[in-house]
Amino acid sequence: MTVSPAASLAASELLPLAVACPLTGAALLAVLGRRLPRSGTDALATAWAAGQLGLVWWLAAATGGAGRTVTWVGGWTPVEGRSVGIVLVADGLGLGLAVLVALLVLAALGYAWRYFEEPERARGHGGGFPALLLLFEAGTTGFALTGDLFNAFVFFELMGVAGYALTGYRVEEPRPLQGALAFAVTGSLAGYLALVGVGLLYARTGELAFAGIARELAGQPADALVTTAAALLCCAMLVKAAAVPFHFWLPDAHAEAPTPVCLLLSGVMVELGLYGLLRVYLTVFSGPGGVPHEVMRGTLIAVGTVTALTGALLCWQQRHLKRLLAFSTVGHMGLFLCGAGILDAEATAGTALYVAGHAGVKGALFCLAGVLLDRHASVDEHGLWGRARDMPLVGVLFAVGGCALAGLPPFGTGLGKSVVEHAAHEDPWLVALFVLVPAVTAGAVLRAAARVFGGAGTKPRERHSGAETTGAGEEPEVSGPRREVPRPMLVVPAVLLAGALAVGLVPALWRYVAAGSVVFQDPAGYGAAVTGVPGGGGTGTAPLPEVAWSLPGVLFGLLSTALAAGCAAGALWGPALRGRLARTARAGADALDRTVVLAVRRQHSGHVGDYVAWLLAGLAALTAVFALWG
């Protein structure tokens, strides 16, 4: 798509509004929410979020997948490549992420229209919930568009603080408060690590802009200071991305956060950690004086593999539906890390499409879990056995979401998976991982759908791996449980699933993502665009990767879906089977449960101190890897 110079200039001038707009909306809602009725607050918040969506959508179209929009706020442009101003840099993937954030915030607000009761409203402080959502949107959008390391930290913290407050929004209840506390402690610690990393780099280079730091590092040999800074910043991003062993906050936060908030945490927040990690690495550390590609590639794929397997294993073991979906997110984040770790444009494009499809599917599944919470005050798979037979539409949507999670063509999850598998064809084990992990996580979702909405299978039995978080006895998030399900609570998940389907069906979107991935993987062009000093690269200098369905990709997607259905059927009817083979399989599963699963589950103790210890151990390991092989 050709972008006119006038549109490009207008995009440059309007880019700061992408951050200012939700900030202004949050302030307005915080003030006017006390005076407006609930319907007025909802209408204002929804209109504001729709306006923000229109703005970032237009910016994405005006910039184009192959373009970049650079804005030095206040006109503090570089002189001889140097500046002390604040820079915003929007390219195809950054603006695409901003559009995804805006879509999900709008979906969360729509879902919460007649669902979420604001406890503050009774005390005359209404409007706090939508204001926090818009504050979260401002932080995430700023994080996606900033070209400055210190401002990345500021937006990182703004996003985190809004996330902590939203997670513990029902502050009068102990469990949400505990989940928010674990989230806040680990997130704040990650923020401090990032700030120390920023300080080290500023001390060495005297620069804060990504491009400026990279230029200064290129003239110096890598040393312990740069290696430590890289490890600190990568660790901070991996905490936000919920990669193992930095993931412990995520299941606790998802289990206790209000359902509309889960939609955002799982749909965009962890993905922003991955985006930040790649952005900082490619623009700051990928050149001379940084971390070699092969070291970062090996690190990301190793961490991604462990994360994917851990997430899939623990997802399968859950009976608390929100925790099940949370561990599914951990498993898929492992796949995203593996895809991004290939560090080429094709794999980046596939990962971006996978993220977009996953956001729609996972958001829909959380919304449907919220319907169960609304009707039955429980998200316990065992306790809800057959109790939702009167909700066939919800059951169908839940099952469709499970199939989409497995990568069933033509959903966007399947297309993204297919493109990454093609990019990873030289590593067959990586392709196998991309088939296995979606199959296990989707199998858990299909198993839950069959039990809850169909009453299928035999009565679930307790496992050897200790007491489980059941999801029974949850506090409903509405004032009138067992009411008729409000229409927005069904429309929003249906629309999200349709969006995930559209990702796999719209070639114009594929071309946009392919062009954006080439630009994203071009640090020299990024530096030249920001500083105005040519750096030997440039937009559009590399060929576009092929982003489309392939026959092997379709077959692998179908295989994952068939395996998911097989896993679910085995869990439902396997215990009733007779014969030596069935007994051997059950004995093997029991042995696995007693040894591996029990050991892994014990690490998820719920104690913040344990989570911090794992975070520090991960930081030490990451620093050692960069120091020894960097």
C-alpha positions as CSV (number, residue, x, y, z in Angstrom):
1,M,0.0,0.0,0.0
2,T,1.4,3.4,-1.0
3,V,1.2,6.1,1.7
4,S,1.0,9.7,0.7
5,P,3.4,12.3,2.1
6,A,0.5,14.3,3.5
7,A,-0.8,11.3,5.4
8,S,2.7,10.5,6.7
9,L,3.1,14.1,7.9
10,A,-0.2,14.0,9.6
11,A,0.6,10.7,11.3
12,S,3.8,12.1,12.6
13,E,1.9,15.1,14.2
14,L,-0.9,13.0,15.6
15,L,1.3,10.1,17.0
16,P,1.6,11.6,20.5
17,L,-2.3,11.6,20.7
18,A,-2.2,7.8,20.7
19,V,-0.8,8.0,24.3
20,A,-2.5,11.3,25.3
21,C,-6.0,10.2,24.3
22,P,-6.5,7.3,26.8
23,L,-4.7,9.3,29.5
24,T,-7.2,12.1,29.1
25,G,-10.1,9.7,29.0
26,A,-8.9,8.1,32.3
27,A,-8.7,11.5,34.0
28,L,-12.2,12.5,32.7
29,L,-13.7,9.3,33.9
30,A,-12.1,9.6,37.3
31,V,-13.7,13.0,37.7
32,L,-17.0,12.6,36.0
33,G,-17.6,9.1,37.1
34,R,-18.7,10.3,40.5
35,R,-21.5,12.4,39.0
36,L,-22.6,10.2,36.1
37,P,-24.9,7.2,36.4
38,R,-23.5,3.8,35.6
39,S,-24.9,3.9,32.1
40,G,-23.4,7.3,31.4
41,T,-20.0,6.2,32.7
42,D,-20.1,3.1,30.5
43,A,-21.2,5.1,27.4
44,L,-18.4,7.7,27.9
45,A,-15.7,5.0,28.4
46,T,-16.9,3.0,25.4
47,A,-17.0,6.0,23.2
48,W,-13.6,7.1,24.3
49,A,-12.1,3.6,23.7
50,A,-13.8,3.5,20.3
51,G,-12.2,6.9,19.4
52,Q,-8.8,5.6,20.5
53,L,-9.3,2.5,18.3
54,G,-10.2,4.7,15.3
55,L,-7.1,6.9,16.0
56,V,-4.5,4.0,16.2
57,W,-6.2,2.3,13.2
58,W,-5.8,5.4,11.1
59,L,-2.2,5.8,12.2
60,A,-1.5,2.2,11.2
61,A,-3.1,2.7,7.8
62,A,-1.3,6.1,7.3
63,T,2.1,4.6,8.3
64,G,1.7,1.4,6.3
65,G,3.3,-2.0,7.2
66,A,6.6,-1.0,5.5
67,G,6.8,2.5,6.9
68,R,8.0,4.2,10.0
69,T,6.6,7.3,11.7
70,V,9.0,9.2,13.9
71,T,8.0,12.1,16.2
72,W,10.3,14.0,18.5
73,V,7.9,15.4,21.1
74,G,8.2,19.2,21.5
75,G,10.3,19.5,18.4
76,W,13.6,18.4,20.2
77,T,15.0,16.9,17.0
78,P,18.5,15.4,17.0
79,V,21.6,17.5,16.1
80,E,24.3,15.5,14.5
81,G,22.5,12.3,15.6
82,R,22.1,13.4,19.3
83,S,19.1,14.6,21.2
84,V,17.7,14.9,24.7
85,G,14.1,14.9,23.5
86,I,11.4,12.2,23.8
87,V,11.0,10.1,20.7
88,L,8.1,8.0,19.6
89,V,8.7,5.5,16.8
90,A,5.7,3.8,15.1
91,D,6.2,1.0,12.7
92,G,3.9,-1.7,11.4
93,L,4.2,-4.2,14.3
94,G,4.2,-1.5,17.0
95,L,1.0,0.1,15.6
96,G,-0.5,-3.3,15.0
97,L,0.1,-4.1,18.7
98,A,-1.5,-0.7,19.6
99,V,-4.6,-1.6,17.5
100,L,-4.8,-5.0,19.3
101,V,-4.7,-3.3,22.7
102,A,-7.4,-0.8,21.6
103,L,-9.6,-3.7,20.4
104,L,-9.3,-5.7,23.6
105,V,-9.9,-2.7,25.8
106,L,-13.0,-1.9,23.9
107,A,-14.1,-5.6,24.2
108,A,-13.4,-5.5,27.9
109,L,-15.5,-2.4,28.4
110,G,-18.3,-3.8,26.3
111,Y,-18.2,-7.1,28.2
112,A,-18.3,-5.2,31.6
113,W,-21.4,-3.2,30.6
114,R,-23.8,-5.3,32.6
115,Y,-21.4,-7.7,34.2
116,F,-19.1,-6.0,36.6
117,E,-20.4,-4.3,39.7
118,E,-18.2,-1.4,40.9
119,P,-17.9,-1.6,44.7
120,E,-16.8,2.1,44.7
121,R,-20.0,3.3,43.1
122,A,-21.9,2.7,46.3
123,R,-19.4,4.9,48.1
124,G,-19.7,7.6,45.4
125,H,-16.5,6.8,43.6
126,G,-17.8,5.4,40.3
127,G,-15.8,5.3,37.1
128,G,-12.7,3.9,38.6
129,F,-12.8,0.6,36.7
130,P,-13.0,2.1,33.2
131,A,-10.6,4.8,34.2
132,L,-8.0,2.1,35.1
133,L,-8.7,0.3,31.9
134,L,-7.9,3.4,29.9
135,L,-4.8,4.1,32.1
136,F,-3.7,0.5,31.3
137,E,-4.3,1.3,27.6
138,A,-2.1,4.4,27.7
139,G,0.8,2.5,29.3
140,T,0.6,-0.4,26.8
141,T,0.3,1.9,23.8
142,G,3.2,4.1,25.0
143,F,5.3,1.0,25.6
144,A,4.6,-0.2,22.0
145,L,5.5,3.2,20.4
146,T,8.3,4.6,22.5
147,G,11.8,4.8,21.0
148,D,13.4,5.7,24.3
149,L,14.6,3.3,27.0
150,F,13.8,5.4,30.0
151,N,10.3,6.1,28.7
152,A,9.9,2.4,28.0
153,F,10.5,1.9,31.7
154,V,8.0,4.7,32.6
155,F,5.3,3.1,30.4
156,F,6.3,-0.4,31.6
157,E,5.5,0.8,35.2
158,L,2.3,2.7,34.2
159,M,1.0,-0.5,32.6
160,G,2.1,-2.5,35.6
161,V,0.5,-0.2,38.2
162,A,-2.8,-0.2,36.3
163,G,-2.6,-3.9,36.0
164,Y,-2.0,-4.4,39.8
165,A,-4.9,-2.2,40.6
166,L,-7.2,-3.9,38.2
167,T,-6.2,-7.4,39.4
168,G,-7.0,-6.4,43.1
169,Y,-10.0,-4.3,42.2
170,R,-12.2,-6.2,44.6
171,V,-10.0,-5.2,47.4
172,E,-12.4,-6.1,50.1
173,E,-11.8,-9.8,49.3
174,P,-8.6,-11.5,50.4
175,R,-7.9,-13.7,47.4
176,P,-7.9,-10.9,44.8
177,L,-5.7,-8.9,47.1
178,Q,-3.3,-11.8,47.4
179,G,-3.1,-12.3,43.6
180,A,-2.5,-8.6,43.1
181,L,0.2,-8.6,45.8
182,A,2.2,-11.4,44.1
183,F,1.7,-9.6,40.8
184,A,2.8,-6.3,42.2
185,V,5.9,-7.5,44.1
186,T,7.3,-9.5,41.1
187,G,6.3,-6.8,38.7
188,S,7.9,-4.0,40.8
189,L,11.0,-6.0,41.2
190,A,11.2,-6.4,37.4
191,G,10.7,-2.7,37.1
192,Y,13.7,-2.0,39.4
193,L,15.8,-4.4,37.4
194,A,14.9,-2.6,34.2
195,L,15.7,0.8,35.8
196,V,19.2,-0.4,36.9
197,G,19.8,-1.7,33.4
198,V,18.8,1.7,32.0
199,G,21.1,3.4,34.4
200,L,24.1,1.2,33.5
201,L,23.6,1.9,29.8
202,Y,23.2,5.6,30.3
203,A,26.4,5.7,32.4
204,R,28.2,3.9,29.6
205,T,26.8,5.8,26.5
206,G,25.2,9.0,27.8
207,E,22.2,8.1,25.6
208,L,18.6,7.0,26.3
209,A,17.2,6.6,22.8
210,F,17.4,3.0,21.5
211,A,19.2,4.1,18.4
212,G,21.6,6.4,20.2
213,I,22.6,3.6,22.7
214,A,23.2,1.2,19.8
215,R,25.4,3.7,18.0
216,E,27.6,4.3,21.1
217,L,27.8,0.6,21.9
218,A,28.9,-0.2,18.3
219,G,32.2,1.7,18.9
220,Q,33.1,-0.3,22.1
221,P,33.9,-3.9,22.9
222,A,31.3,-5.8,24.9
223,D,32.1,-6.0,28.6
224,A,30.6,-7.0,31.9
225,L,28.7,-3.7,32.3
226,V,26.9,-4.1,29.0
227,T,26.3,-7.8,29.6
228,T,24.8,-7.1,33.0
229,A,22.6,-4.4,31.6
230,A,21.4,-6.7,28.8
231,A,20.6,-9.4,31.3
232,L,18.7,-7.0,33.6
233,L,16.6,-5.7,30.8
234,C,15.9,-9.1,29.3
235,C,14.9,-10.4,32.8
236,A,12.5,-7.6,33.3
237,M,10.8,-8.2,30.0
238,L,10.7,-12.0,30.6
239,V,8.9,-11.3,33.9
240,K,6.2,-9.4,32.1
241,A,6.1,-12.1,29.4
242,A,5.6,-14.8,32.1
243,A,8.4,-17.0,30.9
244,V,9.5,-19.8,33.1
245,P,10.9,-19.3,35.8
246,F,9.5,-15.7,35.9
247,H,5.9,-16.8,35.4
248,F,4.6,-17.5,38.9
249,W,2.6,-14.2,39.2
250,L,0.4,-15.0,36.2
251,P,-1.8,-17.9,37.3
252,D,-2.5,-16.2,40.7
253,A,-3.3,-12.9,39.0
254,H,-5.6,-14.6,36.3
255,A,-7.4,-16.7,38.9
256,E,-8.4,-13.7,41.0
257,A,-8.6,-10.8,38.6
258,P,-12.1,-9.8,37.3
259,T,-12.9,-11.6,34.1
260,P,-12.6,-8.5,31.8
261,V,-9.1,-7.9,33.2
262,C,-8.1,-11.5,32.5
263,L,-8.9,-10.7,28.9
264,L,-6.3,-8.0,28.8
265,L,-3.7,-9.7,30.9
266,S,-3.7,-12.8,28.7
267,G,-4.4,-11.1,25.4
268,V,-1.8,-8.3,25.4
269,M,0.1,-7.8,28.6
270,V,2.3,-10.9,28.4
271,E,2.8,-10.4,24.7
272,L,4.0,-6.9,25.3
273,G,6.8,-8.4,27.4
274,L,7.9,-10.4,24.4
275,Y,7.6,-7.4,22.1
276,G,9.7,-5.2,24.5
277,L,12.3,-7.9,24.7
278,L,12.7,-8.2,20.9
279,R,12.5,-4.4,20.4
280,V,15.2,-3.7,22.9
281,Y,17.4,-6.5,21.7
282,L,17.1,-5.7,18.0
283,T,17.6,-1.9,18.3
284,V,20.1,-1.8,21.2
285,F,22.0,-5.1,21.6
286,S,22.0,-6.8,18.3
287,G,24.9,-4.9,16.8
288,P,28.7,-4.8,17.7
289,G,29.2,-4.4,21.4
290,G,26.0,-6.2,22.2
291,V,24.8,-9.8,22.5
292,P,25.5,-12.1,19.5
293,H,22.5,-13.4,17.5
294,E,23.3,-17.0,18.1
295,V,23.5,-16.5,21.9
296,M,20.1,-14.7,22.0
297,R,18.6,-17.2,19.6
298,G,19.7,-20.1,21.8
299,T,18.5,-18.4,25.0
300,L,15.1,-17.5,23.7
301,I,14.5,-21.0,22.2
302,A,15.7,-22.7,25.4
303,V,13.6,-20.6,27.7
304,G,10.6,-20.9,25.3
305,T,10.8,-24.7,25.2
306,V,10.9,-25.0,29.0
307,T,8.0,-22.5,29.2
308,A,5.9,-24.2,26.6
309,L,6.3,-27.7,28.2
310,T,5.7,-26.4,31.7
311,G,2.6,-24.4,30.7
312,A,1.1,-27.4,28.8
313,L,1.8,-29.8,31.7
314,L,0.2,-27.6,34.3
315,C,-2.6,-26.5,32.1
316,W,-3.6,-30.1,31.7
317,Q,-3.6,-30.6,35.5
318,Q,-5.9,-27.7,36.3
319,R,-9.6,-28.0,37.3
320,H,-10.0,-24.2,38.1
321,L,-10.9,-22.9,34.6
322,K,-9.3,-19.5,34.9
323,R,-6.0,-21.1,36.1
324,L,-6.3,-23.6,33.3
325,L,-6.5,-20.8,30.7
326,A,-3.7,-19.0,32.5
327,F,-1.3,-21.9,32.2
328,S,-2.4,-22.3,28.6
329,T,-1.2,-18.7,28.1
330,V,2.1,-19.7,29.7
331,G,2.4,-22.6,27.2
332,H,1.6,-20.5,24.2
333,M,4.0,-17.8,25.4
334,G,6.7,-20.5,25.3
335,L,5.8,-21.0,21.6
336,F,5.9,-17.3,20.9
337,L,9.4,-17.1,22.5
338,C,10.6,-20.0,20.3
339,G,9.1,-18.4,17.2
340,A,10.6,-15.0,18.0
341,G,13.9,-16.6,18.9
342,I,14.4,-17.7,15.3
343,L,15.2,-14.0,14.7
344,D,14.2,-13.7,11.1
345,A,11.3,-11.8,9.4
346,E,9.3,-14.9,8.5
347,A,9.2,-16.3,12.0
348,T,8.5,-12.8,13.4
349,A,5.5,-12.4,11.0
350,G,4.2,-15.9,12.0
351,T,4.6,-15.1,15.7
352,A,2.8,-11.8,15.3
353,L,-0.2,-13.5,13.6
354,Y,-0.1,-16.2,16.2
355,V,-0.2,-13.6,19.0
356,A,-3.2,-11.8,17.3
357,G,-5.1,-15.0,16.8
358,H,-4.4,-16.2,20.3
359,A,-5.5,-12.8,21.8
360,G,-9.0,-13.2,20.3
361,V,-9.3,-16.9,21.2
362,K,-8.1,-16.6,24.8
363,G,-10.1,-13.4,25.3
364,A,-13.2,-15.3,24.2
365,L,-12.5,-18.3,26.5
366,F,-12.0,-16.0,29.5
367,C,-15.3,-14.3,28.7
368,L,-17.1,-17.6,28.5
369,A,-15.6,-18.7,31.9
370,G,-17.0,-15.4,33.2
371,V,-20.5,-16.5,32.0
372,L,-20.1,-19.7,34.1
373,L,-19.0,-17.6,37.1
374,D,-22.0,-15.4,36.6
375,R,-24.5,-18.2,36.5
376,H,-23.0,-20.7,38.9
377,A,-20.6,-18.8,41.2
378,S,-17.9,-21.4,40.3
379,V,-15.2,-22.1,37.7
380,D,-14.5,-25.6,39.0
381,E,-14.5,-28.1,36.2
382,H,-15.3,-31.0,38.5
383,G,-18.0,-29.1,40.4
384,L,-19.7,-27.9,37.3
385,W,-19.9,-31.4,35.8
386,G,-23.0,-31.3,33.6
387,R,-24.5,-28.2,35.3
388,A,-24.3,-26.0,32.2
389,R,-26.3,-28.2,29.8
390,D,-28.9,-25.5,29.6
391,M,-26.3,-23.2,27.9
392,P,-25.7,-24.8,24.5
393,L,-24.5,-21.7,22.8
394,V,-21.9,-21.0,25.4
395,G,-20.8,-24.6,25.2
396,V,-20.4,-24.4,21.4
397,L,-18.4,-21.2,21.6
398,F,-16.2,-22.8,24.3
399,A,-15.6,-25.8,22.2
400,V,-14.9,-23.7,19.1
401,G,-12.4,-21.7,21.2
402,G,-10.7,-24.9,22.2
403,C,-10.3,-26.0,18.6
404,A,-9.0,-22.6,17.6
405,L,-6.5,-22.8,20.4
406,A,-5.2,-26.0,18.9
407,G,-4.5,-24.2,15.6
408,L,-7.5,-25.5,13.6
409,P,-7.5,-23.9,10.1
410,P,-8.5,-21.3,9.1
411,F,-8.2,-19.5,12.5
412,G,-5.4,-17.0,12.9
413,T,-3.7,-19.2,15.5
414,G,-3.4,-22.0,12.9
415,L,-1.9,-19.6,10.3
416,G,0.6,-18.1,12.7
417,K,1.6,-21.6,13.8
418,S,1.9,-22.7,10.2
419,V,4.2,-19.8,9.2
420,V,6.5,-20.3,12.2
421,E,6.7,-24.1,11.5
422,H,7.8,-23.3,8.0
423,A,10.4,-20.9,9.3
424,A,11.6,-23.6,11.7
425,H,11.8,-26.4,9.1
426,E,15.5,-27.0,9.8
427,D,14.6,-27.9,13.4
428,P,12.0,-30.7,13.3
429,W,11.8,-31.0,17.1
430,L,10.7,-27.4,17.1
431,V,7.9,-28.2,14.7
432,A,6.9,-31.1,16.9
433,L,6.7,-28.8,19.9
434,F,4.4,-26.5,17.9
435,V,2.1,-29.5,17.3
436,L,2.3,-31.0,20.8
437,V,1.8,-28.0,23.1
438,P,-1.3,-26.6,21.4
439,A,-2.8,-30.1,21.4
440,V,-2.4,-30.5,25.1
441,T,-3.6,-27.1,26.1
442,A,-6.6,-27.3,23.7
443,G,-7.3,-30.8,24.9
444,A,-7.7,-29.5,28.4
445,V,-10.2,-26.8,27.2
446,L,-12.1,-29.4,25.2
447,R,-12.2,-31.8,28.2
448,A,-13.6,-29.0,30.3
449,A,-16.2,-28.1,27.7
450,A,-17.4,-31.7,27.4
451,R,-17.7,-32.1,31.2
452,V,-19.2,-28.8,32.0
453,F,-21.6,-28.3,29.1
454,G,-22.3,-31.9,28.2
455,G,-21.8,-33.9,31.4
456,A,-19.5,-36.2,29.4
457,G,-17.2,-38.9,30.8
458,T,-16.8,-40.6,34.1
459,K,-16.8,-38.8,37.4
460,P,-13.4,-37.1,37.8
461,R,-11.1,-38.5,40.5
462,E,-8.7,-36.8,42.8
463,R,-5.0,-36.9,41.9
464,H,-1.9,-37.7,43.9
465,S,-0.4,-34.3,43.3
466,G,-1.9,-32.8,46.4
467,A,-4.6,-30.3,47.1
468,E,-5.8,-28.4,44.0
469,T,-7.2,-24.9,43.6
470,T,-10.7,-26.0,42.6
471,G,-12.4,-22.8,41.6
472,A,-15.4,-23.6,43.8
473,G,-17.0,-21.1,46.1
474,E,-15.9,-18.1,44.0
475,E,-17.5,-14.8,44.7
476,P,-19.7,-13.8,41.8
477,E,-18.8,-10.5,40.1
478,V,-22.5,-9.5,39.7
479,S,-25.3,-8.5,42.1
480,G,-27.8,-11.0,40.7
481,P,-26.4,-14.4,39.9
482,R,-28.6,-16.9,38.0
483,R,-30.2,-14.0,36.0
484,E,-30.5,-14.3,32.3
485,V,-27.0,-14.0,30.7
486,P,-26.7,-10.4,29.5
487,R,-26.4,-10.2,25.7
488,P,-22.9,-8.4,25.7
489,M,-21.5,-11.3,27.6
490,L,-22.3,-13.6,24.6
491,V,-21.7,-11.1,21.8
492,V,-18.2,-10.1,22.9
493,P,-16.7,-13.7,22.9
494,A,-18.4,-14.4,19.6
495,V,-16.9,-11.3,18.1
496,L,-13.5,-12.1,19.5
497,L,-13.6,-15.6,18.0
498,A,-14.7,-14.0,14.7
499,G,-11.7,-11.7,14.9
500,A,-9.4,-14.7,15.4
501,L,-10.9,-16.3,12.4
502,A,-10.4,-13.1,10.3
503,V,-6.7,-13.1,11.1
504,G,-6.5,-16.3,9.2
505,L,-8.6,-15.2,6.3
506,V,-7.6,-11.6,5.3
507,P,-4.5,-11.6,2.9
508,A,-4.2,-7.8,3.3
509,L,-3.4,-8.3,7.0
510,W,-0.9,-11.0,6.1
511,R,0.9,-8.6,3.8
512,Y,0.9,-5.8,6.4
513,V,2.4,-8.1,9.0
514,A,5.0,-9.4,6.5
515,A,6.1,-5.9,5.6
516,G,6.1,-4.8,9.3
517,S,8.3,-7.8,10.2
518,V,10.9,-6.9,7.7
519,V,11.0,-3.3,9.1
520,F,11.1,-4.7,12.6
521,Q,14.1,-6.8,11.9
522,D,16.1,-3.9,10.4
523,P,17.9,-2.1,13.2
524,A,20.1,-0.1,10.8
525,G,17.0,1.3,9.1
526,Y,15.5,2.1,12.6
527,G,18.6,4.0,13.6
528,A,18.7,6.0,10.4
529,A,15.1,6.9,10.6
530,V,15.4,8.1,14.3
531,T,18.7,9.9,14.2
532,G,18.7,11.0,10.6
533,V,22.2,9.5,10.2
534,P,22.3,6.8,7.5
535,G,23.2,3.4,8.9
536,G,23.5,1.1,6.0
537,G,20.0,-0.4,6.2
538,G,16.6,1.0,5.3
539,T,12.9,0.2,4.9
540,G,12.1,-2.3,2.3
541,T,15.7,-3.4,1.6
542,A,14.9,-7.1,2.4
543,P,12.5,-9.3,0.5
544,L,9.1,-9.9,2.0
545,P,8.7,-13.3,3.7
546,E,6.0,-15.6,2.3
547,V,3.1,-15.4,4.8
548,A,0.2,-17.6,3.7
549,W,-1.3,-21.0,4.3
550,S,0.7,-24.0,3.3
551,L,-0.3,-27.6,2.9
552,P,2.0,-28.9,5.7
553,G,0.8,-26.1,7.9
554,V,-2.8,-27.0,7.4
555,L,-2.1,-30.7,8.0
556,F,-0.1,-29.9,11.2
557,G,-3.1,-27.7,12.4
558,L,-5.5,-30.5,11.8
559,L,-3.1,-33.0,13.5
560,S,-3.0,-30.7,16.6
561,T,-6.8,-30.5,16.7
562,A,-7.2,-34.3,16.3
563,L,-4.6,-34.8,19.1
564,A,-6.5,-32.3,21.3
565,A,-9.7,-34.2,20.8
566,G,-8.0,-37.5,21.5
567,C,-6.5,-36.1,24.7
568,A,-9.9,-34.9,25.8
569,A,-11.6,-38.2,25.0
570,G,-8.9,-40.1,26.8
571,A,-9.4,-38.0,29.9
572,L,-13.1,-38.4,29.8
573,W,-13.6,-42.0,29.0
574,G,-10.1,-43.5,29.6
575,P,-10.7,-44.3,33.3
576,A,-13.7,-46.6,32.3
577,L,-11.6,-48.6,29.8
578,R,-10.7,-52.2,30.7
579,G,-7.7,-54.3,29.5
580,R,-4.0,-54.4,30.1
581,L,-3.2,-51.5,27.8
582,A,-5.6,-49.2,29.6
583,R,-4.3,-50.2,33.0
584,T,-0.7,-49.7,31.9
585,A,-1.6,-46.2,30.5
586,R,-3.3,-45.3,33.8
587,A,-0.4,-46.5,35.8
588,G,2.0,-44.5,33.7
589,A,-0.2,-41.4,34.2
590,D,-0.3,-41.9,37.9
591,A,3.5,-42.3,38.1
592,L,4.0,-39.1,36.1
593,D,1.5,-37.4,38.4
594,R,3.3,-38.5,41.5
595,T,6.8,-37.6,40.3
596,V,7.0,-34.8,37.8
597,V,3.7,-33.1,38.3
598,L,3.9,-33.0,42.1
599,A,7.4,-31.6,42.0
600,V,6.4,-28.8,39.5
601,R,3.2,-28.0,41.4
602,R,5.0,-27.6,44.7
603,Q,7.0,-24.7,43.2
604,H,3.8,-22.8,42.7
605,S,3.4,-22.4,46.5
606,G,1.6,-19.0,46.4
607,H,4.4,-17.5,48.6
608,V,5.8,-14.3,47.2
609,G,9.2,-15.0,48.7
610,D,9.5,-18.2,46.6
611,Y,8.6,-16.3,43.4
612,V,11.2,-13.7,44.1
613,A,13.8,-16.4,44.7
614,W,13.0,-18.0,41.4
615,L,13.2,-14.6,39.7
616,L,16.7,-14.0,41.1
617,A,17.8,-17.5,40.1
618,G,16.6,-16.8,36.6
619,L,18.5,-13.5,36.5
620,A,21.7,-15.2,37.6
621,A,21.3,-17.9,34.9
622,L,20.7,-15.3,32.2
623,T,23.6,-13.2,33.3
624,A,25.9,-16.3,33.3
625,V,24.8,-17.2,29.8
626,F,25.4,-13.7,28.4
627,A,28.7,-13.5,30.2
628,L,30.0,-16.9,29.1
629,W,28.8,-17.0,25.6
630,G,28.1,-13.3,24.8
